[in-house]
Amino acid sequence: MRKDKVLISNEDGEVWINYYPEKDWWVVHSSINSWSLAKYKEYLRLFGNILNQLKLEGITSLYAIPREPSDKKWEELFGFKQIGWLNETYPVMRLEYGD
């Protein structure tokens, strides 16, 4: 999978976004290797910093297309809300933070 913009890459995991011009969507992807409550709090702090940086770059909404129910729950922990379906199979989730 192409990674248009890597946001975090360390021993705990990686977060990146891809731009899909046909939809005008920035879609966030993640691969997390380590999970705990303390790590979650750190991820929230890092994600807030990422959103601030993306906002400065003019990116004011992100999308996620979780493949598994556990992935959807993960996205919800970071404020994503379901707005529809992709191919009637996968939930489409959006996080708006730009105004």
N, CA, C and O atoms as CSV, one atom per row, in Angstrom:
chain,resi,resn,atom,element,x,y,z
A,1,MET,N,N,0.847,-1.183,0.000
A,1,MET,CA,C,0.000,0.000,0.000
A,1,MET,C,C,0.887,1.240,0.000
A,1,MET,O,O,1.866,1.323,0.742
A,2,ARG,N,N,0.529,2.187,-0.836
A,2,ARG,CA,C,1.300,3.423,-0.855
A,2,ARG,C,C,1.033,4.209,0.426
A,2,ARG,O,O,-0.043,4.112,1.016
A,3,LYS,N,N,2.007,4.971,0.837
A,3,LYS,CA,C,1.879,5.804,2.036
A,3,LYS,C,C,2.233,7.229,1.631
A,3,LYS,O,O,3.405,7.605,1.604
A,4,ASP,N,N,1.203,8.019,1.315
A,4,ASP,CA,C,1.430,9.377,0.845
A,4,ASP,C,C,2.110,10.248,1.890
A,4,ASP,O,O,2.954,11.081,1.559
A,5,LYS,N,N,1.745,10.058,3.141
A,5,LYS,CA,C,2.286,10.899,4.202
A,5,LYS,C,C,2.355,10.082,5.485
A,5,LYS,O,O,1.324,9.798,6.095
A,6,VAL,N,N,3.559,9.703,5.900
A,6,VAL,CA,C,3.734,8.969,7.154
A,6,VAL,C,C,3.705,9.983,8.292
A,6,VAL,O,O,4.467,10.950,8.295
A,7,LEU,N,N,2.815,9.753,9.262
A,7,LEU,CA,C,2.638,10.686,10.366
A,7,LEU,C,C,3.417,10.263,11.599
A,7,LEU,O,O,3.980,11.103,12.301
A,8,ILE,N,N,3.452,8.961,11.865
A,8,ILE,CA,C,4.194,8.410,12.998
A,8,ILE,C,C,4.810,7.098,12.539
A,8,ILE,O,O,4.162,6.294,11.868
A,9,SER,N,N,6.040,6.894,12.900
A,9,SER,CA,C,6.682,5.611,12.645
A,9,SER,C,C,7.698,5.378,13.755
A,9,SER,O,O,8.730,6.047,13.817
A,10,ASN,N,N,7.393,4.413,14.639
A,10,ASN,CA,C,8.308,4.063,15.712
A,10,ASN,C,C,8.075,2.610,16.102
A,10,ASN,O,O,7.323,1.903,15.431
A,11,GLU,N,N,8.701,2.162,17.164
A,11,GLU,CA,C,8.595,0.756,17.567
A,11,GLU,C,C,7.177,0.359,17.985
A,11,GLU,O,O,6.843,-0.826,17.983
A,12,ASP,N,N,6.340,1.339,18.343
A,12,ASP,CA,C,4.973,1.044,18.753
A,12,ASP,C,C,4.025,0.875,17.575
A,12,ASP,O,O,2.963,0.268,17.714
A,13,GLY,N,N,4.401,1.406,16.422
A,13,GLY,CA,C,3.539,1.278,15.255
A,13,GLY,C,C,3.759,2.379,14.247
A,13,GLY,O,O,4.738,3.123,14.302
A,14,GLU,N,N,2.823,2.461,13.327
A,14,GLU,CA,C,2.921,3.442,12.257
A,14,GLU,C,C,1.527,3.965,11.932
A,14,GLU,O,O,0.547,3.221,11.959
A,15,VAL,N,N,1.457,5.249,11.628
A,15,VAL,CA,C,0.218,5.891,11.200
A,15,VAL,C,C,0.558,6.687,9.947
A,15,VAL,O,O,1.539,7.430,9.919
A,16,TRP,N,N,-0.262,6.525,8.910
A,16,TRP,CA,C,-0.031,7.259,7.669
A,16,TRP,C,C,-1.363,7.609,7.039
A,16,TRP,O,O,-2.394,7.038,7.394
A,17,ILE,N,N,-1.343,8.549,6.103
A,17,ILE,CA,C,-2.545,8.924,5.366
A,17,ILE,C,C,-2.270,8.834,3.875
A,17,ILE,O,O,-1.150,9.042,3.408
A,18,ASN,N,N,-3.329,8.517,3.148
A,18,ASN,CA,C,-3.294,8.487,1.691
A,18,ASN,C,C,-4.369,9.423,1.175
A,18,ASN,O,O,-5.445,9.539,1.762
A,19,TYR,N,N,-4.063,10.091,0.066
A,19,TYR,CA,C,-5.038,10.973,-0.560
A,19,TYR,C,C,-5.681,10.253,-1.737
A,19,TYR,O,O,-4.996,9.674,-2.580
A,20,TYR,N,N,-7.006,10.300,-1.778
A,20,TYR,CA,C,-7.773,9.696,-2.862
A,20,TYR,C,C,-8.508,10.822,-3.592
A,20,TYR,O,O,-9.585,11.240,-3.166
A,21,PRO,N,N,-7.924,11.315,-4.697
A,21,PRO,CA,C,-8.495,12.488,-5.374
A,21,PRO,C,C,-9.898,12.267,-5.924
A,21,PRO,O,O,-10.676,13.216,-6.017
A,22,GLU,N,N,-10.238,11.024,-6.293
A,22,GLU,CA,C,-11.572,10.774,-6.847
A,22,GLU,C,C,-12.676,11.044,-5.829
A,22,GLU,O,O,-13.815,11.315,-6.208
A,23,LYS,N,N,-12.348,10.972,-4.547
A,23,LYS,CA,C,-13.316,11.271,-3.481
A,23,LYS,C,C,-12.960,12.563,-2.738
A,23,LYS,O,O,-13.764,13.077,-1.960
A,24,ASP,N,N,-11.761,13.081,-2.980
A,24,ASP,CA,C,-11.207,14.209,-2.232
A,24,ASP,C,C,-11.128,13.864,-0.743
A,24,ASP,O,O,-11.507,14.660,0.116
A,25,TRP,N,N,-10.626,12.657,-0.459
A,25,TRP,CA,C,-10.497,12.145,0.901
A,25,TRP,C,C,-9.047,11.925,1.264
A,25,TRP,O,O,-8.262,11.428,0.456
A,26,TRP,N,N,-8.693,12.298,2.486
A,26,TRP,CA,C,-7.461,11.855,3.129
A,26,TRP,C,C,-7.879,10.720,4.058
A,26,TRP,O,O,-8.655,10.932,4.989
A,27,VAL,N,N,-7.369,9.519,3.806
A,27,VAL,CA,C,-7.745,8.341,4.586
A,27,VAL,C,C,-6.578,7.957,5.491
A,27,VAL,O,O,-5.445,7.797,5.034
A,28,VAL,N,N,-6.873,7.813,6.770
A,28,VAL,CA,C,-5.855,7.456,7.756
A,28,VAL,C,C,-5.795,5.934,7.900
A,28,VAL,O,O,-6.818,5.250,7.897
A,29,HIS,N,N,-4.580,5.431,8.026
A,29,HIS,CA,C,-4.320,4.008,8.235
A,29,HIS,C,C,-3.380,3.881,9.425
A,29,HIS,O,O,-2.577,4.775,9.693
A,30,SER,N,N,-3.488,2.767,10.135
A,30,SER,CA,C,-2.574,2.565,11.259
A,30,SER,C,C,-2.229,1.091,11.406
A,30,SER,O,O,-2.992,0.198,11.037
A,31,SER,N,N,-1.072,0.887,11.947
A,31,SER,CA,C,-0.594,-0.447,12.310
A,31,SER,C,C,0.033,-0.301,13.686
A,31,SER,O,O,1.139,0.222,13.818
A,32,ILE,N,N,-0.674,-0.765,14.712
A,32,ILE,CA,C,-0.233,-0.573,16.091
A,32,ILE,C,C,0.317,-1.889,16.629
A,32,ILE,O,O,-0.343,-2.925,16.547
A,33,ASN,N,N,1.524,-1.842,17.177
A,33,ASN,CA,C,2.194,-3.043,17.678
A,33,ASN,C,C,2.068,-3.204,19.191
A,33,ASN,O,O,2.269,-4.299,19.715
A,34,SER,N,N,1.740,-2.132,19.890
A,34,SER,CA,C,1.736,-2.166,21.349
A,34,SER,C,C,0.524,-1.393,21.861
A,34,SER,O,O,0.244,-0.288,21.397
A,35,TRP,N,N,-0.194,-1.981,22.822
A,35,TRP,CA,C,-1.408,-1.358,23.330
A,35,TRP,C,C,-1.465,-1.477,24.843
A,35,TRP,O,O,-1.205,-2.542,25.403
A,36,SER,N,N,-1.805,-0.379,25.498
A,36,SER,CA,C,-2.083,-0.327,26.931
A,36,SER,C,C,-2.793,1.000,27.178
A,36,SER,O,O,-2.839,1.850,26.289
A,37,LEU,N,N,-3.338,1.185,28.359
A,37,LEU,CA,C,-3.999,2.450,28.672
A,37,LEU,C,C,-3.000,3.599,28.604
A,37,LEU,O,O,-3.314,4.663,28.071
A,38,ALA,N,N,-1.813,3.395,29.134
A,38,ALA,CA,C,-0.782,4.447,29.073
A,38,ALA,C,C,-0.416,4.765,27.620
A,38,ALA,O,O,-0.243,5.930,27.262
A,39,LYS,N,N,-0.299,3.734,26.794
A,39,LYS,CA,C,0.018,3.957,25.372
A,39,LYS,C,C,-1.123,4.697,24.687
A,39,LYS,O,O,-0.882,5.597,23.883
A,40,TYR,N,N,-2.378,4.322,25.001
A,40,TYR,CA,C,-3.530,4.994,24.418
A,40,TYR,C,C,-3.497,6.488,24.725
A,40,TYR,O,O,-3.733,7.307,23.836
A,41,LYS,N,N,-3.209,6.849,25.964
A,41,LYS,CA,C,-3.119,8.265,26.329
A,41,LYS,C,C,-2.022,8.965,25.539
A,41,LYS,O,O,-2.188,10.111,25.120
A,42,GLU,N,N,-0.904,8.280,25.336
A,42,GLU,CA,C,0.189,8.843,24.535
A,42,GLU,C,C,-0.244,8.983,23.071
A,42,GLU,O,O,0.053,9.990,22.428
A,43,TYR,N,N,-0.948,7.968,22.546
A,43,TYR,CA,C,-1.440,8.032,21.164
A,43,TYR,C,C,-2.403,9.203,20.983
A,43,TYR,O,O,-2.365,9.888,19.961
A,44,LEU,N,N,-3.273,9.433,21.980
A,44,LEU,CA,C,-4.196,10.577,21.900
A,44,LEU,C,C,-3.431,11.894,21.823
A,44,LEU,O,O,-3.769,12.771,21.029
A,45,ARG,N,N,-2.401,12.027,22.652
A,45,ARG,CA,C,-1.589,13.248,22.635
A,45,ARG,C,C,-0.921,13.422,21.271
A,45,ARG,O,O,-0.945,14.509,20.694
A,46,LEU,N,N,-0.328,12.346,20.765
A,46,LEU,CA,C,0.336,12.408,19.453
A,46,LEU,C,C,-0.667,12.730,18.348
A,46,LEU,O,O,-0.370,13.512,17.444
A,47,PHE,N,N,-1.855,12.127,18.421
A,47,PHE,CA,C,-2.863,12.352,17.393
A,47,PHE,C,C,-3.322,13.808,17.407
A,47,PHE,O,O,-3.555,14.393,16.350
A,48,GLY,N,N,-3.453,14.394,18.593
A,48,GLY,CA,C,-3.797,15.817,18.679
A,48,GLY,C,C,-2.749,16.680,18.001
A,48,GLY,O,O,-3.091,17.635,17.304
A,49,ASN,N,N,-1.476,16.359,18.195
A,49,ASN,CA,C,-0.393,17.096,17.533
A,49,ASN,C,C,-0.462,16.927,16.020
A,49,ASN,O,O,-0.252,17.877,15.266
A,50,ILE,N,N,-0.759,15.704,15.586
A,50,ILE,CA,C,-0.881,15.433,14.147
A,50,ILE,C,C,-2.013,16.254,13.551
A,50,ILE,O,O,-1.848,16.868,12.497
A,51,LEU,N,N,-3.164,16.269,14.221
A,51,LEU,CA,C,-4.303,17.036,13.706
A,51,LEU,C,C,-3.972,18.516,13.599
A,51,LEU,O,O,-4.357,19.170,12.630
A,52,ASN,N,N,-3.263,19.049,14.585
A,52,ASN,CA,C,-2.858,20.462,14.521
A,52,ASN,C,C,-1.961,20.713,13.315
A,52,ASN,O,O,-2.128,21.718,12.623
A,53,GLN,N,N,-1.016,19.821,13.053
A,53,GLN,CA,C,-0.122,19.974,11.912
A,53,GLN,C,C,-0.889,19.863,10.588
A,53,GLN,O,O,-0.682,20.661,9.674
A,54,LEU,N,N,-1.766,18.872,10.496
A,54,LEU,CA,C,-2.551,18.704,9.268
A,54,LEU,C,C,-3.435,19.913,9.012
A,54,LEU,O,O,-3.602,20.335,7.867
A,55,LYS,N,N,-4.001,20.471,10.074
A,55,LYS,CA,C,-4.840,21.662,9.936
A,55,LYS,C,C,-4.035,22.824,9.350
A,55,LYS,O,O,-4.531,23.570,8.506
A,56,LEU,N,N,-2.791,22.968,9.808
A,56,LEU,CA,C,-1.916,24.012,9.252
A,56,LEU,C,C,-1.644,23.782,7.766
A,56,LEU,O,O,-1.407,24.733,7.021
A,57,GLU,N,N,-1.677,22.533,7.341
A,57,GLU,CA,C,-1.453,22.178,5.940
A,57,GLU,C,C,-2.738,22.213,5.114
A,57,GLU,O,O,-2.719,21.913,3.921
A,58,GLY,N,N,-3.859,22.581,5.749
A,58,GLY,CA,C,-5.121,22.692,5.040
A,58,GLY,C,C,-5.935,21.411,4.997
A,58,GLY,O,O,-6.949,21.359,4.301
A,59,ILE,N,N,-5.526,20.381,5.717
A,59,ILE,CA,C,-6.276,19.130,5.786
A,59,ILE,C,C,-7.143,19.192,7.037
A,59,ILE,O,O,-6.634,19.141,8.157
A,60,THR,N,N,-8.458,19.304,6.839
A,60,THR,CA,C,-9.344,19.549,7.979
A,60,THR,C,C,-10.332,18.418,8.249
A,60,THR,O,O,-11.182,18.536,9.132
A,61,SER,N,N,-10.228,17.339,7.507
A,61,SER,CA,C,-11.024,16.157,7.824
A,61,SER,C,C,-10.263,14.925,7.366
A,61,SER,O,O,-9.542,14.948,6.368
A,62,LEU,N,N,-10.442,13.858,8.115
A,62,LEU,CA,C,-9.826,12.577,7.791
A,62,LEU,C,C,-10.916,11.525,7.706
A,62,LEU,O,O,-11.955,11.633,8.358
A,63,TYR,N,N,-10.671,10.522,6.905
A,63,TYR,CA,C,-11.585,9.397,6.767
A,63,TYR,C,C,-10.878,8.127,7.198
A,63,TYR,O,O,-9.650,8.045,7.183
A,64,ALA,N,N,-11.669,7.140,7.581
A,64,ALA,CA,C,-11.153,5.816,7.902
A,64,ALA,C,C,-12.148,4.802,7.354
A,64,ALA,O,O,-13.357,5.035,7.352
A,65,ILE,N,N,-11.625,3.687,6.896
A,65,ILE,CA,C,-12.464,2.610,6.383
A,65,ILE,C,C,-12.029,1.325,7.085
A,65,ILE,O,O,-11.243,0.548,6.544
A,66,PRO,N,N,-12.545,1.112,8.293
A,66,PRO,CA,C,-12.127,-0.061,9.057
A,66,PRO,C,C,-12.636,-1.355,8.423
A,66,PRO,O,O,-13.760,-1.427,7.926
A,67,ARG,N,N,-11.780,-2.364,8.455
A,67,ARG,CA,C,-12.115,-3.662,7.853
A,67,ARG,C,C,-12.723,-4.633,8.861
A,67,ARG,O,O,-13.415,-5.576,8.477
A,68,GLU,N,N,-12.470,-4.408,10.137
A,68,GLU,CA,C,-12.941,-5.305,11.192
A,68,GLU,C,C,-13.664,-4.489,12.261
A,68,GLU,O,O,-13.380,-3.302,12.428
A,69,PRO,N,N,-14.596,-5.110,12.987
A,69,PRO,CA,C,-15.280,-4.383,14.074
A,69,PRO,C,C,-14.300,-3.799,15.099
A,69,PRO,O,O,-14.531,-2.707,15.618
A,70,SER,N,N,-13.227,-4.506,15.390
A,70,SER,CA,C,-12.246,-3.980,16.358
A,70,SER,C,C,-11.556,-2.736,15.804
A,70,SER,O,O,-11.215,-1.830,16.563
A,71,ASP,N,N,-11.346,-2.683,14.487
A,71,ASP,CA,C,-10.757,-1.493,13.867
A,71,ASP,C,C,-11.710,-0.308,13.981
A,71,ASP,O,O,-11.284,0.820,14.229
A,72,LYS,N,N,-13.008,-0.573,13.795
A,72,LYS,CA,C,-14.001,0.498,13.906
A,72,LYS,C,C,-14.005,1.055,15.325
A,72,LYS,O,O,-14.069,2.269,15.523
A,73,LYS,N,N,-13.937,0.168,16.307
A,73,LYS,CA,C,-13.914,0.607,17.705
A,73,LYS,C,C,-12.688,1.489,17.962
A,73,LYS,O,O,-12.778,2.501,18.657
A,74,TRP,N,N,-11.547,1.097,17.398
A,74,TRP,CA,C,-10.308,1.866,17.520
A,74,TRP,C,C,-10.506,3.274,16.963
A,74,TRP,O,O,-10.131,4.253,17.607
A,75,GLU,N,N,-11.094,3.382,15.768
A,75,GLU,CA,C,-11.334,4.693,15.145
A,75,GLU,C,C,-12.264,5.534,16.015
A,75,GLU,O,O,-12.048,6.736,16.165
A,76,GLU,N,N,-13.290,4.920,16.586
A,76,GLU,CA,C,-14.224,5.647,17.449
A,76,GLU,C,C,-13.525,6.210,18.683
A,76,GLU,O,O,-13.894,7.280,19.168
A,77,LEU,N,N,-12.518,5.497,19.197
A,77,LEU,CA,C,-11.766,5.994,20.354
A,77,LEU,C,C,-11.060,7.320,20.046
A,77,LEU,O,O,-10.750,8.091,20.954
A,78,PHE,N,N,-10.813,7.575,18.765
A,78,PHE,CA,C,-10.136,8.808,18.357
A,78,PHE,C,C,-11.093,9.827,17.761
A,78,PHE,O,O,-10.656,10.816,17.172
A,79,GLY,N,N,-12.401,9.597,17.908
A,79,GLY,CA,C,-13.385,10.603,17.525
A,79,GLY,C,C,-14.011,10.442,16.156
A,79,GLY,O,O,-14.811,11.289,15.759
A,80,PHE,N,N,-13.685,9.394,15.414
A,80,PHE,CA,C,-14.289,9.171,14.105
A,80,PHE,C,C,-15.740,8.730,14.268
A,80,PHE,O,O,-16.076,7.985,15.189
A,81,LYS,N,N,-16.595,9.202,13.359
A,81,LYS,CA,C,-18.012,8.847,13.345
A,81,LYS,C,C,-18.350,8.223,11.994
A,81,LYS,O,O,-17.863,8.662,10.952
A,82,GLN,N,N,-19.191,7.192,12.032
A,82,GLN,CA,C,-19.598,6.555,10.778
A,82,GLN,C,C,-20.536,7.477,10.022
A,82,GLN,O,O,-21.473,8.040,10.588
A,83,ILE,N,N,-20.260,7.622,8.701
A,83,ILE,CA,C,-21.100,8.479,7.858
A,83,ILE,C,C,-21.737,7.711,6.702
A,83,ILE,O,O,-22.548,8.270,5.964
A,84,GLY,N,N,-21.383,6.449,6.538
A,84,GLY,CA,C,-21.945,5.673,5.438
A,84,GLY,C,C,-21.212,4.363,5.274
A,84,GLY,O,O,-20.569,3.859,6.195
A,85,TRP,N,N,-21.328,3.818,4.052
A,85,TRP,CA,C,-20.744,2.514,3.736
A,85,TRP,C,C,-19.974,2.594,2.427
A,85,TRP,O,O,-20.346,3.346,1.526
A,86,LEU,N,N,-18.917,1.831,2.325
A,86,LEU,CA,C,-18.161,1.681,1.080
A,86,LEU,C,C,-18.521,0.327,0.494
A,86,LEU,O,O,-18.317,-0.711,1.124
A,87,ASN,N,N,-19.052,0.348,-0.700
A,87,ASN,CA,C,-19.451,-0.892,-1.389
A,87,ASN,C,C,-20.404,-1.738,-0.543
A,87,ASN,O,O,-20.412,-2.964,-0.652
A,88,GLU,N,N,-21.193,-1.091,0.287
A,88,GLU,CA,C,-22.162,-1.760,1.156
A,88,GLU,C,C,-21.516,-2.812,2.065
A,88,GLU,O,O,-22.195,-3.711,2.562
A,89,THR,N,N,-20.202,-2.693,2.277
A,89,THR,CA,C,-19.461,-3.692,3.050
A,89,THR,C,C,-18.726,-3.086,4.233
A,89,THR,O,O,-18.827,-3.588,5.352
A,90,TYR,N,N,-17.983,-2.004,3.991
A,90,TYR,CA,C,-17.127,-1.421,5.022
A,90,TYR,C,C,-17.665,-0.066,5.457
A,90,TYR,O,O,-18.071,0.742,4.622
A,91,PRO,N,N,-17.668,0.186,6.769
A,91,PRO,CA,C,-18.110,1.502,7.237
A,91,PRO,C,C,-17.130,2.593,6.810
A,91,PRO,O,O,-15.914,2.406,6.840
A,92,VAL,N,N,-17.683,3.721,6.418
A,92,VAL,CA,C,-16.887,4.909,6.137
A,92,VAL,C,C,-17.022,5.810,7.349
A,92,VAL,O,O,-18.132,6.135,7.769
A,93,MET,N,N,-15.894,6.211,7.908
A,93,MET,CA,C,-15.894,7.045,9.106
A,93,MET,C,C,-15.156,8.344,8.805
A,93,MET,O,O,-14.219,8.376,8.007
A,94,ARG,N,N,-15.596,9.405,9.455
A,94,ARG,CA,C,-14.973,10.718,9.222
A,94,ARG,C,C,-14.718,11.402,10.557
A,94,ARG,O,O,-15.478,11.272,11.517
A,95,LEU,N,N,-13.615,12.132,10.570
A,95,LEU,CA,C,-13.268,12.990,11.703
A,95,LEU,C,C,-13.064,14.387,11.138
A,95,LEU,O,O,-12.184,14.600,10.303
A,96,GLU,N,N,-13.878,15.345,11.591
A,96,GLU,CA,C,-13.723,16.737,11.179
A,96,GLU,C,C,-13.174,17.518,12.351
A,96,GLU,O,O,-13.662,17.404,13.475
A,97,TYR,N,N,-12.153,18.313,12.078
A,97,TYR,CA,C,-11.484,19.020,13.182
A,97,TYR,C,C,-10.994,20.391,12.770
A,97,TYR,O,O,-10.239,21.017,13.513
A,98,GLY,N,N,-11.402,20.879,11.602
A,98,GLY,CA,C,-10.745,22.043,11.044
A,98,GLY,C,C,-11.321,23.397,11.299
A,98,GLY,O,O,-10.616,24.384,11.087
A,99,ASP,N,N,-12.544,23.527,11.738
A,99,ASP,CA,C,-13.124,24.869,11.826
A,99,ASP,C,C,-12.719,25.622,13.056
A,99,ASP,O,O,-13.139,26.763,13.248
